Amino acid sequence: MKKVLTILLMVVMVISLVACAPKEGEKPPVTTAKPGETSVKPGETEAPVTGVAKFDWTAFDKLIAEIKSTNDLEARVGLMHEAEDMLMETGALCPIYHYNDNYMAKTELKDYYTTAYAYKYFESATFGDKDTLNLCIASEPQYIDPTLNSSVDGAVMTVNSFSGLVTYNKAGELVPDCAEKIDISDDGMTYVFTMRDGLKWSNGEKLDAGDFEYSLKRAANPEVGADYRYMLDCIEGWPEDDTEDFEKLAVTASADGKTLTIKLKAVTAYFLDLCAFPTYFPVNQENVESAEGYLGADGKIKDPAAWTQNGGYVSNGPFMNTSWEHKASMTFERNPYFHRAENVKLEKLHFLLSDDDTTIFSAYKAGDLDFIDNVPPDEIKELLATNNPEFHIVDNLGTYFVIFNVKSEMFEGKTVEQAHKIRRAVSMAIDRQYIVDTVGQTGQRLANSFIPPTMLDGTGKEFKQSTAKYTYPDEASAGYFPYEQDLDLARQLLTEAGYEFGDDGKLSATTPLHINYILNTNAGHAAVAQIIYDDLAELGITMEISQMDWDTTLAERKAGNFDVARHGWIADFNDPINMLEMWETSSGNNDAQFGR
């Protein structure tokens, strides 16, 4: 019955779910949990507590620091497995499937390309005799400042309007961009980037190595508050907190602005990948610091992204922003000062900002959009059956998952160990195969680990495999649990966590469990939520589903104003550390609130 009901509900999902993004002035729907009195290691049993038990995440933080400082690559692999073990033991991350990316593009659109990190590059794109590309990637981005952005949709706009030291070509290879030459010391600890001659900002002003020095130090500044600030902690002099001077970051431009020297703490095999990531992109100091609202009355940074909020900001990529109509559209036009301007064939990229998949798809079919990054689940089957040449499926390196806020009041009165078991019980109750078959539909791989298959381990081997030195808990699948739904195991875990069940296999009225689940508006996410709702109902768990716009969802997750939420992570580069370091206590991407 669940399966039939879900198929019917998918058609009217957006209408049937509760939309309850907090209004201005109201308190968020989930109140801040009270910290427990004691600290224990992940998984350690403790006496019942008042409030929400807090577990000690120090060991994980130290492990990440060790991974990032060791030069023993084989030992590093073992440490990364240990870190993922700790992460998965908490149950706070419930992997559903490993991503692939599907999108639609008109057949006349040529010479654009995508990467395994879900970026789309339109620098060299052509569109027949048309000079404007109308596209929809997502709704309103939370940030377009490359230092502050932490979403894929914002990154797509960023890689098409900013240019870093290096970039990815159509083959997915790293190639020089603003730098024309890169020299690496014999010990792999010092990088010297020689800048191209004649680099300019989109306003025609000179751009050189000094702009990169300013930008990287700005990203390291705790006052700026970049979610990805930790991506610079491989550099010597990185400030551990706001008591240290970010100006001591070992990033130095030569007096003539021709070279940029960066010194690392340890060998970082993926450092050039970092240099191709938006957090490492340059921003124009004058444009940033002269923006209205940038500083507060106390002279401290109030809104570090103020310079982008009205559109028309200065950049250095193939396209430059000329308009931002919030909640409606963004327009980028060809940048005549870009250092490869002769390769840019399109005159304009016009982004519709929307999360209404049905409206987006209708606009695409009507010819009002030429490229869309979201396809409604109920349209995918027909597109596959007809082998529609405009429907594309490409591999991504990432994981779609459900995330728990470990500080949520739903765990009040439970020990750390009991909270782990509640989260793991929910995970085992979910029918992943049904989600992939009915919602994903494009061959996504079921997930029983956070780090995806095909991700390399830093030695050239695939990370997700059992070896002579490491065996996954579920050896048969090389993961942390079997892929199959297991309601009996879910009941066992909940019983061990203090819940009682009736003869019907559902929770008794004396020990109820209710979940508030938030997601950003999207037909696919809504359909997944409904399946989880139905699965948990078989255990007697009740769930309220709340849809919010994308930037609100991001803000609520980061603030810890949720119980359980839809999440997804597409790797920023091909190394497991990218999907581990994000869960450090101080990380801006630590939405699970570990250690806080």
N, C-alpha and C positions, 0 to 999 in steps of 0.2 A: 504493500500500500504506500509505503514511504516513497518508492521510486516513481509511481504514477503521480502522486501528489506533487512531487518536486518538479516534474516535467511541466505540469499545469501551472505551477506557481512561477516558473522562470519567465513566462510570458508577461506577467503583471508584477514582477518583482519590485520595481521601483515604487509602484503605488502601494503595495502591500506591506512594505517595511516601515518602521517608525523612523522618521527623520527628526533628530533632536539635537542638532548642533547648538551649543549654548549661546544664548543671546547676550549681547553686550550688557554687562552689569550683573548677570546671573552667575551663580556658582556653577562650575562644571558638574556633570551628572555623577561623577565618582569623587568622593571626598578624599583628601589626603589621609593615608593610613598612618596610624600611630606606630612609631618604631618599638620593637621589642626591647626587653630589658637585657637580653643576653646576646652574645655573638657565638655562633658555631660554624664549623666548616660545612660546605655543601654536603647534604645527605646525612649529617650527624643528628642523632636523636637527642632531644632535649625535653625537659619538663614542660607541661602546658604553660602557655604564656598569656598575658593580657595584651590585647592589641595584635598587631601583625609581627610575627617573629622575623628578626633581621639576621641574615646569615653573613658570615665574614667572607668577603670576596678578595681579600688581600692576596691570597695564594694565587688566584687567577691573574691578578695584576702583575705580580712578581714573575709569573711564568711567561706572560707576554713580553715583559722587559727582557727576560733571558733569551727568548726566541729571537728578539730583535738585536741582541748584542753578540750572540755567538757567531763564530766563523766556521764552526763544525757543522756542515750542511746535513750530514747523516744524523747527528744528534738532534739537530733542529727539527727534523721530520718527527722523531719520537716525541719531542716536546710539544709539537703542534697536535699530535694525536692526544696527548695528555690534556691539552687545553680543550679540545673538542669534547673529550670524555667529561670533563668538569661541566662544560656548558650544557651538554645533553642530559647529564644527571639531574639537573635542576628541573627539567620538564618545562621550562619557561618558553622554549622554542619548540613548536610543534610543526615539523616540516610536512608539507602536503605533496608537492611535486617539484621537480627541477625544471626550470624555465626553458621554453623556446619562445621565439618572438614571431608573431604573425601580424602582417599589415597588408594594406592594399595600395597599389600604385598604378596609375594609368600607364598603358603600354608605351606611350610616347616618351615617358620619362626615362632618361638614360643617364648613365655615368655618375649616379649617386652610389653610395655604398654604406653598408652597416658593419658593425663590429660585434664580437661576442659579448661586449659590454652594453649592447643595445643603443649605441650612438648611431645616428644617421648623419652622414656628411653630404652636403649639397654644393660644395665648393665648385666642382667641375660639372655639375648636372646640366643637362640640356632637356628641353621639353618641346621638341619639334620647332615650330616657328613662334612659340609663345615665350615671353620673357618674364612672366610672373607664375609662381608656383603657389597654389592655395592648398594649405595642409592643416591637419589637426593632429597634434601629438597628445595633448591632454588639456586639462582645464588650467586655470590661473596658477602659474608657478609661485611657490612661496618666495623664492629669491631668484634673481637673474644675475646678481653679483657672483662671479665665479668663485670668490673666496667663501661665500656663505651658502651657495647652493648645495643641496644634498639629495636632489631627486633626479631621476633619469630624464624627465621631460625638460627640466631646467638645463640639464647638461647638454641636451640636443641643441637647444638654442644657443648655449654658450660655445660649443665647439664650432658653430657656424658663424659666430660673431667675435670670437677671440682667438688668438694664436699663441701657442706656447713655445717652449724651447724645442720640443720635438712633437711629432704627431704620428697617427697611424695612417698608412696608405691603404689602398683598396685590398691588398693582400693581408692586411692586419699586421703588417710589419712596422716597427718603429723607424721613423726617418727624421732627419733634421727639419726644423721648421723655422723659427726665428733665429736659431743657431745654425751656422753653416758648417761648423766643425766642432767635434767633441773629443777632448783628450782625457783619458782616464789613467790615473797613476798606477804603477805596477802593483801596489797593494790594494787597489780597488777602492781607496778611501777618499780620493780627491778627484773631482770632475771640473774641467775647465771648458766652458762653452764660449766659442768665438762667435760673436753676433754678425749677422749679415749687414752689409753696408746699406744705408738708405732706408732703414726701417722707420715707419711713421705711424702715428696714431690716426684714427679716422678724422680728426680735425686738422690733419696736416702737420702737426708738431712732431719733432724728432722723438724717436723711441730708442732706448739703448739698454745696456746691461744694468744701469742704475735703476731703471723702472722695475726690472725683475728683482733687484735687491730690495727695493721698497716693498714690493708686493708680497714677497715671501716672508719678510719680517712682519708685515701687516697681518698675514694669515696666522703667524705664530703668536701674535699679541692676544693674550687672554681677554682683554677688554673688547676686542672685536667679536669674540664669541663664535668663531667658525666651528661648525659641527665636525669638520674634517681637519681641525687643527692638529690632531695627533699624527696626521700623515707627514708632518715635518719633524717628528721626534727622532728620526734617523740622522738628523743633521747635528753636528757639534753645536753646543751652546743653546740647544732648544730649552726654553723656560718651562720647568716642571709646573710652575704655578704663577700666580700674579705677583709673587714677591721677587721674581727673577726678571732680569732685563732682557726682553726679546731682541733688543738691538745687538746683543752678543751672539746671535745666531750666525754661524760661520758661513755666511753668504756675502761675498764681497765683489763689487764691481770695480774694474780698473778705472783709473782717473779719466781716461779717454772714453769710457763706456763701451769699449770694444769687447772686453772679456768679462765673464762672470765665473767666479771660482766658488765651489761649494765643497765643504769638507764634511765627511760623514763620521759617525761614531764607530761604525762597523761595516763590513762588506754588506752591501744591500743589492742583491742581484737584480731586483726589480726597480731600481732607482730611476732608470729612464722611463719606465712605465709611469712612475709618479710624476715625472716632468711633463708627461702628456695628459695629465689629469687636470681638470679645471682649477683646483685649489692652487696649483703652481702657475696659473696664467697671470700675466701682468694686468694691472689696473692703473689708470691714470691718476696720479696723486692729486693734482690740482682739481680734477673733476670730482674725486672722492671727498676731499676735505673742504671744498668750498660750497658743497651742497647745503641748501637750507635744511635745518633739522639734524645735521650731522652731529653737532655738539649740543649738549645740554647747557643749562645756565651755570652749572658748576665747572664747565670747561672740559668735562669728560665726554667720551663718545656716547651719544644717545641712540642714534640710528645709523649704524655703519653702512646700511644699504640705501640711505636716502638719495644718493647720487643716481640711482637707477630708476627710482619709483615713478618719475614723470616721463620716462622714455627719453629718447634723443641723447643718451649717454655716449661717452667716448669709448671706443673699443679698438681692436687692431686686427680683426679677422676678415674673412672674405665678404661678410655682410655687416652692416651697421644698423642699429635700431633707429628708426625714425618716428615710431609711434607706439604707444602702449595704452590702449583703451582697456582699463582694468575690467576683468570678468567678461571681456568681449573678444579682443583681438590684439595681436602684436604684429608690427610690420618691420621688416628688415630690408634694406636696399643695398645694392652693390657698393662696396667700399673702394673708391678709386685709389686710395693710398695703401691698400693691401699689397704685400710684397710679391704676391702671385696674381695680381688683379687681372692679368691677361688670360688667366685660366678660368675666370669666373664668367660664365655665359648668361646666367639668369640675372635680371635686373632687380627682382623683388621676390622675397619670401613673405607670404601673408599667412600668419597662424591664427586660425580660429581657436578660441579658448573655450572648451566645452567638455563636460563629462557625460553628456547624454548620448550614449552609444547609438540609440535608434535614430536620433536626429542627425548625428554625424554620418551614419551609414546612408541615410536618405539623401543627404547633401552630396555625398560621393556619387551615388547612383544618378543623381540629377545633373552631375557635372559641375557642381559648385565647389567641390573639393577634389584635388588631384592626388592626394596622399593622405591616408588615415592610419593611425597606429592602434586603433581599437576596433574590433569587429564584434557585433553582438553574438553571443553564443548560439542563438537560434538561427543565425545565418551561416554559420561555419559549415554545417553538414551539407548544405546545398552547394556552397563554394567548392568543397572537396569533391562532391559527387560529379560536378560538371567540369572539374579540373580547370577552374577559372584561372586564366593566365595572369590576372591582376592580383591574385591572392598569393602571398608569399609566406613561407615558413622558414625561419633561419634559427640556427642554434644560438642559445645564450648560455652564459656561465653564471647560474644563480639558482635561487630557491624561493619558492612561494611557500609561506608559512603562516601559522597563527602564533601570535605572541601574547604572553601573559605578563601583566604588571606584578612583579613579585611583592610589591608593597600594597596591593589591592586589599580592601577590607573583606573581600570574599574569603581570604585566608585567616581572618581574625580568629584567635583562639587556637589555631593549629600550630603544631611544631613545624620546624623546618622540614623534617622528614615527611610529615603528613602532607604539607603543602606540595612537596615534590610529587607525592603519589596522586594527589588530586589532579595535578596538571598532566601527569603521565596517563591517568585513567581517561581523561578527555581525549588525549592523543590516540589511545587504542580504540576508542569508540568511533573514530572517524573512518568512513569508507572511502579511502583515497582513490581506489580504482574507479568507483562510480563518479567521483568528481572529474577525473581525467576523461572518462568515457563520455560524459554528458555535458560537461562545461568546457574543459580544455580542448578535447577532440583533435588535437594536432600532434599526438604522439609524445606528450610530455612523459618523462620518466618519474615513476613514483619515488617519493623521498622518504628515507628513514635515517638521514643524517643531514646536518646543516650544510656542510661542505659538499659541493656537487661532484658527480663523476666527471672525468676528463680534466679536472683541475690538477695542474702539475704541482709537485712537492718541493720544487727548488733544486732538485737533482736531475730533472728531466723525466721522472717517472710519475705515473698517476698516483695521487694521494689516496683516493678512496679504494683501498684494497687491503686485504689481510696479507701479512708477510710473516717471515720467520721471526721478526722482532715485534710485530704487533698484530693482534687479532681483534676484530670487532666483536662486540657482545653477541650479535647475531651473525655468526660466522658464515652461514649459508648465503646471506644476502650482502655481506660486507657492509653492515649497518648496525644501528642500535636497537632495532626491533624488527619483527617480521612486517611485511607490507600489509598483510591482511587485517581487516577489522577484527577485533577480538573483544566482544562485549563481556564475556565471562571474566577475562583478565581485568577489564575495566571495573567490573563489580568487585573483584577481589581487592584491587588497589584502593577503591573507595571504602570498602569495609575496613581495611587496614588503617585508613585515614579517619575512622570514627563514624562512618555513615552506616545506616541500617537500611535493609531492603525488605520489601514485602514479598508475598508469594508470587506476585506478578512480575518480579524481577526489576521493579522500579523502587526508587528511593521512598522511604516511609515519610509520612507527614511530620514526624518528629525530627528528622534530619534532612531538611531540604537543601538543595544547592541551586542557586540562581546565578546566571552569568549575563553581564552586560557586554555586548559585542559591538565594536565600532568598525566601520569601514568607510572608505571614500566611495562616492557614488560611481557605480560602474556595474553594468548588467552581469558581467562575469563574476565579480566579487560578490554581488548580491546572491547569485545562484549558488556559489560555494557556501555562503553563510546559511542559506536555506537548507542545504544538505546537512550541514553540521547541526543545525537546529533539529532536524528530523532524527539524526543519529543520536543526539543526546537525549531526545525525548524518549527513546527506547530504554534509557536508564532512569527516566523520571527527572532528569535535569531540565530546568526551564531556562530559556535564553531570550533576552530582548535584543533585537537587532536595530542599530542606529546608523543611518547613513549621514555623512557630512561631505562638504566639498573637500577637495584635495588638500588645500593649504591648512584648513581647520583640522583635518585628520592628522596631518604631520605635527601641527602645534600641540594637539592634545596628547599624542603619543609621546612626544619629547618631554612634555611637562609631567607625564605620569598620570594624566587625568583619564584613566580608563581601567577596566578590569582585564578585558581580552580584546585583541584587535587583529584585523587583517594586516599582513605585512608581506614584504617581498624584498629580496636583496639580490641585485645583479652585481657581480664582482666588478671592481674598478680596475683590477689587473689580475693576471693569472698566477696567484700564489695564495695558499690558505691563510696566510697572516691577515689578508684583507678582510676575511670573514670571521676572524677571531679577535683582532685588536679593537674592533668596533664595540665589543662588549666590556672593555675596561671601564672601571668605575667612573672615570672622568671623561669618557668619550662622549661627544655630542650626539652619537648615534646609538647610545645605550638606552634604547626605549624600554627595555625590560626593567630598568632601574636597579640593576645589580649593584650591591655595595652601597646604596644610597639610603 
